Amino acid sequence: MSDRRLPRLLQTPAVVLLLIWMIVPLSMTLFFSFIRYVLNSLRRPEWTEPSLSNWRGFGNYNYVLNNNDFLLAVQNSLLIVCSIVLLTVILGVLIAVLINKAFPGRSIVRVLLISPFFVMPAVNAVLWINMILDPVLGLQGLAVEGLNGTLQNLRAAPGIGWFFSLWPELQPISFRATQTSAYAVIIMVTWQWTPFAVLIFMTSLQSEDQQQKEAAVLDGAGVWSQFRFLTLPHLSRPIAIVVMIQAIFHLSLYAEIEIVSRGNGNKNLPYLIGEFANNNIGAASATGIFAVILANIIAIFLLRMIGKTLME
Amino acid sequence: MARIVLEKVTKTFGTAEVIPPLDLTIEDGEFTVFVGPSGCGKSTLLRLIAGLEETTSGRVLIDGGDVTEVSPSKRGLAMVFQTYALYPHMTVRKNIAFPMRMAGLSQAEQDQRVEVAAESLNLTDYLDRKPAQLSGGQRQRVAIGRAIVRDPSAFLFDEPLSNLDAALRVGMRVEITEMHARMKTTMIYVTHDQVEAMTMADRIVVLRAGVIEQVGTPLELYRTPRNTFVAGFIGSPKMNLLEGSEARKHGAHTLGIRPEHIDVVDSGGLWSGTVGVAEHLGSDTFFHVHDTGLTEKLMVRAVGDVALRHGDKIHLNPRTHELHRFDAAGLRMP
């Protein structure tokens, strides 16, 4: 055992530093979540100092749980994370398999495919919500307008006009509205993160054993069977990694939600924390603890899943 | 059961001609070995037969039917790969059953055939393991099992033993040979190892640069090699090829004599030299003989242990009726 002492000693500073890095903010959050602590209060100026004398027990937690936005924020967090992960994995696998075949201009296509990943999240959100999804000025508005114009012309056409008058006129969708803003976030983040999935799946596909495929061809497996029985199992590990990394990242989405709707009907947990933190640090900390618990629940599921694929 | 005929088959990759026009007939039930140095096109030839490579021109016939344009799975052939090509996430049972599953056989039929194949290959205890948990030899047997259950008209082996260690290789060699004796199915076996070719084949096809140098039974190739390439390739240790005055004495450009056809005598031999490395195997002794005036290094094989060491003087007597004579083009002279 003594020969392990030196390496352990040398590791200690890093471990201690990381521990402090984690313990200090976590314990401060825990502490704040149990006291009354606000940034501004004319009526109760003593609450603006974090001190034990302002002890509130589980009051902050009660306050957060009874807040109308809390349940919505949890649901929204899960909806956004799960949808993005599902869509990026499906799109990522399909695109990766598609561009794994040799075709002229493949390297340029690959570079273009990766580029969305280098756009800043806030820029991504501004571009999508103003230039593409905007119901009047965006591509969506222009497309709807164009289609409706065509429809008008067809209705006026002799003979077949009656058929097209049965068709409804299209209505542009406002993605800033309460009900749809989450979908806008899902669309834009999926666009941005699909390249990440493609990149990981593509490298994995290149390590796929070609002789296995040839053996499968001789065994009578068609293109679909090869994909189903060879490629998909081969990709199970990278899929697990993509799911885990994205789940961690998208639980903390903020910029897109701020830009799309300012959280109007579309809050997730980080956004709710941000709102509380405008003044009520105690409630924000309590929400933060809920977020930590949620993240841990998801992490346990993910680690189980990934552990299983890595064990094989 | 299949008779495989190649008619004027060629293959080019880009501008490189790997196989110039080639004709070959593999008889029904025959164990044919393609042998040659690496890069001689033997694997390409096998892949052409399997359909994994398209022929540039020419025809491939199986039992008289033209299969040149037929997809690999419809040719009724099974192939065993050098890297085994097992499906890593499936158990042995699922691996073996895979071709039957693709063919849509009933579960009962699949189970029954897997059992039979596993029985004959000693894999019954390993059916529920994954390939990663098996040794190299077991993996190779699974690959063979996957080929057997398809009941193919011919087996194609692409250097199946190259990734095994020496002891296992000898064992698997015997197993495959016995399998052929039992099943009497046409088998084509690709190897760069002339020992495998000699021990397993009914007929050997020696290839060099995509060209067939000689086709014949192992002993035909051993006794009457058609040219110096086959002479040097078949037999271990290699045949001694002598040029110069000794060859001219026999009216040839190159004179060939196998190491086992040179006798070690106490004195008065036709040739003499100094022993270099002496490999004492007990049953045989291989001498690397230098300073003979014939060639730089003459290989001699003596039966039993001959007590000559490094630096000793050695007297040799070639068996004159075992000499092979080749002309300037390297072809055998009568």
Interface residues (C-beta under 8 A of the other chain):
Chain A: D209 Q211 Q212 E214 A215 A216 V217 L218 D219 G220 A221 G222 S225 F229 L230 P233 H234 S236 E312
Chain B: A50 L52 P72 S73 L77 A78 M79 F81 Q82 T83 A85 L86 Y87 P88 H89 M90 F98 P99 M102 A103 K130 R146 R150
